[in-house]
Amino acid sequence: MSVADFSLEGKVAIVTGGSRGIGRSIAIALAEAGADVCVAARKPEALEESLAAVKATGRRGIAVPTNVREMAGLQNLVDETKRQLGRIDILVNNAATNPVFGPIANLDERAWDTVMNTNVKSSFFLSKMVRDAIKEHGEGGSIINVSSTGGFRASGGLGAYSVSKAAVIMLTKVCAKEWGPDGIRVNCIAPGLIRTEFSRALWDNEAASRNASSQSPLRRIGEPDEMAGAAVYFASAASSFTTGETLILDGGGLA
């Protein structure tokens, strides 16, 4: 065995929000490390390119259109992954939303529920389902949640999103503590501002991009592929004694 074993050979992973951005990059990286990968997102057509990129690594890949706010959809995702790929070892809870921007006092119940159900509730219940699937083969596994630096620092205009991402960090700790005896490690990454469609409004003009870059010691915002290495680390035996942790990936912005 290598001193630092990053191989995912023989493992099967699910990545939610896997059609673009950070989720797409993580799905490809897991496949490059040897895993077979199921990518999930709401729209079937959006998954096609991501699935093709996973298969281009030589690994098996499937796409399961999933609305993570629906319990039946989450169970179908787990069932289809097991049926088509044989087992589940790794889950990346990446799907997230933020439908509103502005003062939290203006947030209505529907928007609040949309954020919390997508960003927190779905991660918890899908993790429970995957825990059961991992226990079926008894060889342990890894759950990786995707939070945000917004979970550490209140972000103007993104109040509900920040609250949800703080909840994801604590969800990581609670699940890690309770599920460790099952051989299941639960960790989290917390990206800063990354150049994705999801965050386009925060960087897609010269002034906003300059302001965002100035807050980072590296003087730039991040790219989706720069998030993938941390996910491979948490998914692999290289992090075999690491659980309950959140790794901040923000170019030093919170340093």
ChimeraX attribute file (.defattr): number of C-alpha atoms within 10 A of each C-alpha:
attribute: neighborCount
match mode: 1-to-1
recipient: residues
	/A:1	5
	/A:2	8
	/A:3	7
	/A:4	12
	/A:5	13
	/A:6	19
	/A:7	20
	/A:8	22
	/A:9	15
	/A:10	10
	/A:11	22
	/A:12	25
	/A:13	27
	/A:14	30
	/A:15	25
	/A:16	29
	/A:17	26
	/A:18	29
	/A:19	27
	/A:20	19
	/A:21	21
	/A:22	25
	/A:23	27
	/A:24	26
	/A:25	23
	/A:26	26
	/A:27	32
	/A:28	29
	/A:29	22
	/A:30	32
	/A:31	28
	/A:32	20
	/A:33	20
	/A:34	20
	/A:35	29
	/A:36	31
	/A:37	30
	/A:38	29
	/A:39	29
	/A:40	30
	/A:41	23
	/A:42	18
	/A:43	13
	/A:44	13
	/A:45	11
	/A:46	16
	/A:47	22
	/A:48	14
	/A:49	13
	/A:50	25
	/A:51	23
	/A:52	14
	/A:53	17
	/A:54	27
	/A:55	18
	/A:56	14
	/A:57	18
	/A:58	13
	/A:59	18
	/A:60	18
	/A:61	27
	/A:62	22
	/A:63	24
	/A:64	22
	/A:65	21
	/A:66	22
	/A:67	20
	/A:68	27
	/A:69	19
	/A:70	13
	/A:71	15
	/A:72	11
	/A:73	17
	/A:74	24
	/A:75	17
	/A:76	15
	/A:77	26
	/A:78	21
	/A:79	18
	/A:80	17
	/A:81	24
	/A:82	15
	/A:83	10
	/A:84	12
	/A:85	18
	/A:86	12
	/A:87	22
	/A:88	28
	/A:89	26
	/A:90	30
	/A:91	26
	/A:92	28
	/A:93	27
	/A:94	26
	/A:95	24
	/A:96	24
	/A:97	16
	/A:98	20
	/A:99	12
	/A:100	18
	/A:101	15
	/A:102	12
	/A:103	12
	/A:104	15
	/A:105	7
	/A:106	10
	/A:107	14
	/A:108	10
	/A:109	9
	/A:110	8
	/A:111	15
	/A:112	18
	/A:113	13
	/A:114	18
	/A:115	24
	/A:116	21
	/A:117	19
	/A:118	20
	/A:119	28
	/A:120	25
	/A:121	21
	/A:122	21
	/A:123	28
	/A:124	18
	/A:125	16
	/A:126	22
	/A:127	23
	/A:128	14
	/A:129	15
	/A:130	26
	/A:131	24
	/A:132	15
	/A:133	19
	/A:134	21
	/A:135	16
	/A:136	12
	/A:137	12
	/A:138	13
	/A:139	11
	/A:140	20
	/A:141	28
	/A:142	29
	/A:143	27
	/A:144	28
	/A:145	28
	/A:146	26
	/A:147	30
	/A:148	26
	/A:149	22
	/A:150	22
	/A:151	21
	/A:152	16
	/A:153	12
	/A:154	15
	/A:155	14
	/A:156	12
	/A:157	13
	/A:158	17
	/A:159	21
	/A:160	26
	/A:161	27
	/A:162	23
	/A:163	20
	/A:164	25
	/A:165	25
	/A:166	21
	/A:167	18
	/A:168	26
	/A:169	24
	/A:170	16
	/A:171	21
	/A:172	25
	/A:173	19
	/A:174	13
	/A:175	21
	/A:176	23
	/A:177	15
	/A:178	12
	/A:179	16
	/A:180	15
	/A:181	10
	/A:182	16
	/A:183	17
	/A:184	25
	/A:185	29
	/A:186	31
	/A:187	27
	/A:188	28
	/A:189	23
	/A:190	23
	/A:191	23
	/A:192	22
	/A:193	26
	/A:194	23
	/A:195	19
	/A:196	17
	/A:197	13
	/A:198	14
	/A:199	13
	/A:200	14
	/A:201	12
	/A:202	17
	/A:203	20
	/A:204	13
	/A:205	10
	/A:206	9
	/A:207	11
	/A:208	14
	/A:209	18
	/A:210	14
	/A:211	14
	/A:212	18
	/A:213	19
	/A:214	14
	/A:215	16
	/A:216	19
	/A:217	13
	/A:218	13
	/A:219	15
	/A:220	18
	/A:221	20
	/A:222	20
	/A:223	16
	/A:224	18
	/A:225	17
	/A:226	16
	/A:227	25
	/A:228	20
	/A:229	16
	/A:230	19
	/A:231	25
	/A:232	24
	/A:233	20
	/A:234	26
	/A:235	30
	/A:236	22
	/A:237	20
	/A:238	16
	/A:239	18
	/A:240	17
	/A:241	8
	/A:242	14
	/A:243	23
	/A:244	19
	/A:245	18
	/A:246	21
	/A:247	17
	/A:248	21
	/A:249	20
	/A:250	24
	/A:251	19
	/A:252	13
	/A:253	19
	/A:254	14
	/A:255	8
